[in-house]
Amino acid sequence: MTERFDIIKRRMWFFILSGTITVAGLIVFLIQGFNLGTDFKAGSQLQVSGTYSTAQVQQMMNPFGVKVNPTEITTGSTGHPVTIIRLGEVLTPKQATEFQSEHPESQVNTVSPFEAQLTSRKAVWAILLASLFIVIYVAIRFEYRFGVAGVVALLHNAFIVMAVFALLRMPVSLLFVTAILTIVGYSINDTIVIFDRIRENLKLMKPSTFEELERVTNKSLWQTMTRSINTVTTVLIAALMLFFFGGSSIHDFTFALIVGLISGAYCSIFIASPIWVAWRGRSMERKKPVNGGETA
């Protein structure tokens, strides 16, 4: 039987890949930042029935003295064509009423600077508290090193999704935060399954050296590999169907899910367990070379 690929022995490959992704993501953030939606940035969002060009949208907004940026206009479908206009300034109640009277099938959502700041704080707290409770839960069920390794992998997964959104200039809204929290919940489930198998094998094999710990962990990863791939594939198919047929209102949400599911599977398998092995192995004895280089 052919020996399986040793994920744990080659963990530095994956650490380097993740480090490269992290650095690239930070560069994207520093240069471009997020394309914040009206949920996190004061302004107004208008949804108008029909498909309109930039010139037509600008003509709509001329009576209100508002200049429209072409990048703030998107078109889609909610059963019928719609145009979504994101404005960097807040329309007054009078302006919003006038706009809706001219376009009866339109919707106007306005967020004040105070509401945008409050929403941003709540979003950050939601992600931080979710991560904290995950660490506590995993630490109680397993050990604190499992908890920390799992959350590092989760945060790396969330960071990958955020970097993709920043790179593609996709709008970040409350639906995006919902997608991040959904991804966090899904990914930790897969990670816990892997950790549970590692714990079971540790009880059976009782490794006494770092090399034995590596072998036990690698065996555990491959024992759960089929389940991990089948599960993520099933959920990914559902997310893809929603992306293509779910309408424009959830387009960004499902795109975040797709990216998060793929990167989450990678982080659960190639990041969480290798981090735990590297940390746990520091307290274990390593085999010393004997007889011209062979390990004892």
C-alpha positions in Angstrom: 0.0 0.0 0.0 1.4 3.4 -1.0 2.3 5.6 1.9 0.0 8.6 2.2 1.2 12.2 1.8 2.6 13.3 5.2 0.8 16.5 5.9 2.3 17.1 9.3 6.0 16.5 8.2 5.4 19.1 5.5 3.6 21.6 7.7 6.1 24.3 6.9 4.9 24.3 3.3 1.4 25.2 4.5 2.7 27.7 7.1 4.7 29.5 4.3 1.6 29.5 2.0 -0.6 30.9 4.8 2.1 33.5 5.7 2.2 34.5 2.0 -1.6 34.8 1.9 -1.6 36.9 5.1 1.1 39.3 3.8 -0.7 39.7 0.5 -3.9 40.3 2.3 -2.4 43.0 4.5 -0.9 44.7 1.4 -4.4 44.7 -0.2 -5.9 46.2 3.0 -3.2 48.9 3.3 -3.5 49.9 -0.4 -7.3 49.6 -1.0 -9.1 48.9 2.3 -12.6 47.7 2.4 -15.4 48.8 0.0 -17.7 49.5 3.0 -21.5 49.3 2.3 -24.0 51.7 3.8 -24.3 49.4 6.9 -20.8 50.4 8.0 -20.4 53.8 6.3 -22.8 56.7 6.5 -24.8 57.1 3.3 -27.9 56.0 1.5 -28.6 53.0 -0.7 -31.2 53.3 -3.4 -32.8 50.3 -5.2 -34.7 51.1 -8.4 -36.6 48.7 -10.6 -35.0 48.4 -14.0 -31.5 48.5 -15.4 -29.9 52.0 -15.8 -26.6 53.2 -17.1 -24.3 55.5 -15.1 -25.5 58.5 -17.1 -29.1 57.7 -16.4 -28.5 57.2 -12.7 -26.6 60.5 -12.6 -29.6 62.2 -14.3 -31.8 60.8 -11.6 -29.6 62.3 -8.9 -29.0 65.7 -10.4 -32.2 67.3 -8.8 -30.7 66.4 -5.4 -27.2 67.8 -6.2 -25.6 64.4 -5.7 -22.7 63.1 -7.8 -22.6 59.4 -8.4 -19.5 57.3 -8.7 -19.8 54.6 -11.4 -18.3 52.0 -9.0 -21.3 52.6 -6.6 -23.8 51.3 -9.2 -24.6 47.6 -9.5 -27.3 45.8 -11.4 -28.9 42.5 -10.6 -32.2 40.7 -10.4 -34.7 39.9 -7.6 -37.2 38.3 -10.0 -37.0 41.4 -12.2 -34.1 43.7 -13.1 -33.0 46.2 -10.4 -30.3 48.8 -10.1 -28.6 49.5 -6.7 -27.0 52.9 -6.1 -24.8 53.4 -3.1 -24.3 57.0 -2.2 -21.5 58.3 0.0 -23.8 61.0 1.5 -27.0 60.8 3.5 -30.2 61.8 1.8 -32.5 63.9 3.9 -36.0 62.5 4.6 -37.4 65.1 2.2 -35.0 64.0 -0.6 -35.8 60.3 0.1 -39.5 61.0 -0.1 -39.1 63.0 -3.3 -37.0 60.2 -4.9 -39.6 57.6 -4.0 -42.4 59.7 -5.4 -40.6 60.0 -8.7 -39.7 56.2 -8.6 -42.7 54.5 -6.9 -41.1 51.0 -7.0 -37.8 52.2 -5.4 -36.5 51.6 -1.9 -34.3 54.0 0.1 -32.1 52.9 3.0 -30.2 55.5 4.9 -27.6 55.1 7.6 -26.4 58.0 9.8 -22.7 58.3 10.8 -23.6 57.3 14.4 -25.5 54.2 13.2 -22.6 53.2 10.9 -20.0 53.5 13.7 -22.2 51.6 16.1 -22.8 48.8 13.6 -19.1 48.5 12.9 -18.3 48.1 16.6 -21.0 45.5 17.0 -19.7 43.5 14.1 -16.2 43.5 15.5 -17.5 42.4 18.9 -19.6 39.7 17.4 -16.6 38.1 15.7 -14.3 38.5 18.7 -16.8 37.1 21.2 -17.6 34.1 18.9 -13.8 33.4 18.8 -13.5 33.7 22.5 -16.4 31.3 23.3 -15.0 28.8 20.7 -11.6 28.9 22.5 -13.3 28.3 25.9 -15.5 25.4 24.5 -12.7 23.6 22.8 -10.3 24.1 25.7 -12.9 22.5 28.1 -13.7 19.7 25.8 -10.0 19.0 24.7 -7.2 21.2 26.0 -6.3 24.9 25.7 -3.7 24.2 22.9 -6.5 22.7 20.7 -8.6 25.8 21.4 -6.0 28.3 20.5 -4.9 26.3 17.4 -8.5 26.1 16.2 -9.2 29.8 16.6 -5.9 30.8 14.9 -7.1 28.6 11.9 -10.6 30.2 12.1 -9.3 33.7 12.1 -6.9 32.9 9.2 -9.9 31.6 7.3 -11.9 34.8 8.0 -8.9 36.9 7.0 -8.7 35.1 3.6 -12.4 35.9 2.9 -11.9 39.5 4.0 -8.8 39.8 1.8 -10.7 38.5 -1.3 -13.5 41.0 -0.7 -10.9 43.8 -0.4 -9.1 42.7 -3.5 -12.3 42.4 -5.6 -13.7 45.6 -4.1 -16.9 43.8 -3.2 -19.2 45.7 -0.7 -18.9 44.7 2.9 -22.3 44.8 4.6 -24.1 43.1 7.5 -24.7 40.1 5.3 -20.9 39.8 5.0 -20.6 39.7 8.8 -23.3 37.1 8.8 -21.4 35.0 6.3 -18.2 35.3 8.3 -20.0 34.1 11.5 -21.6 31.2 9.5 -18.1 30.2 8.1 -16.6 30.3 11.6 -19.4 28.1 13.0 -19.0 25.6 10.1 -15.2 25.5 10.1 -14.9 24.9 13.8 -17.3 21.9 13.5 -14.9 20.3 10.9 -11.9 21.2 13.1 -13.4 19.6 16.2 -14.1 16.4 14.3 -10.4 16.2 13.4 -9.3 17.1 17.0 -11.7 14.4 18.3 -10.0 11.8 16.2 -6.5 12.9 17.3 -7.6 12.7 20.9 -8.9 9.1 20.4 -5.7 8.0 18.7 -3.6 9.6 21.4 -5.3 7.4 24.0 -4.8 4.3 21.8 -1.2 4.9 20.7 0.2 7.0 23.5 3.1 8.7 21.6 6.2 9.3 23.7 8.3 11.2 21.2 7.7 14.1 18.8 8.0 11.9 15.8 5.4 9.5 17.1 3.1 12.5 17.8 3.5 13.6 14.1 2.6 10.1 12.9 -0.5 9.9 15.1 -1.7 13.3 14.0 -1.1 12.6 10.3 -3.0 9.3 10.6 -5.9 11.1 12.3 -6.0 13.7 9.5 -6.2 11.0 6.8 -8.9 9.0 8.8 -11.1 12.1 8.7 -10.1 13.3 5.2 -12.9 11.6 3.3 -15.5 12.9 5.7 -14.1 16.5 5.5 -14.0 16.5 1.7 -17.5 15.0 1.3 -19.0 17.4 3.8 -17.5 20.6 2.4 -18.4 19.4 -1.2 -22.0 18.9 -0.2 -22.3 22.4 1.4 -20.3 24.0 -1.4 -22.8 22.6 -4.0 -25.7 24.2 -2.1 -23.8 27.5 -1.8 -23.1 27.5 -5.6 -26.7 26.9 -6.4 -27.7 29.9 -4.2 -24.9 32.0 -5.8 -26.2 31.4 -9.4 -29.9 31.2 -8.7 -30.5 33.0 -5.4 -30.8 36.5 -6.8 -28.7 39.6 -6.4 -29.8 40.3 -2.8 -27.7 37.4 -1.4 -25.1 37.3 -4.1 -22.3 38.8 -1.9 -23.3 36.6 1.0 -23.1 33.4 -1.0 -19.8 34.4 -2.6 -18.3 34.9 0.9 -19.7 31.5 1.9 -18.1 29.8 -1.2 -14.6 31.4 -0.5 -15.0 30.6 3.2 -15.9 27.0 2.7 -12.9 26.3 0.5 -10.4 28.2 2.7 -12.1 26.7 5.8 -11.5 23.2 4.6 -7.8 24.1 3.9 -7.4 25.7 7.4 -9.0 22.8 9.3 -6.8 20.2 7.7 -3.5 22.0 6.9 -3.3 24.7 9.6 -5.2 23.9 12.8 -3.7 20.4 13.5 -0.1 21.3 12.4 -0.2 24.3 14.7 -1.2 22.1 17.6 1.5 19.5 16.8 4.2 22.2 16.7 3.1 23.6 20.0 2.4 20.3 21.8 5.7 18.8 20.4 7.8 21.4 22.1 7.4 19.6 25.4 8.1 16.1 24.0 11.4 14.3 23.5 12.8 14.2 20.0 14.6 11.1 18.8 18.4 11.6 18.5 20.4 10.4 15.5 22.5 7.3 16.2 24.6 4.9 14.0 25.5 7.4 11.3 22.3 9.4 11.2 19.6 6.8 11.8 17.1 7.8 14.5 16.8 5.7 17.6 
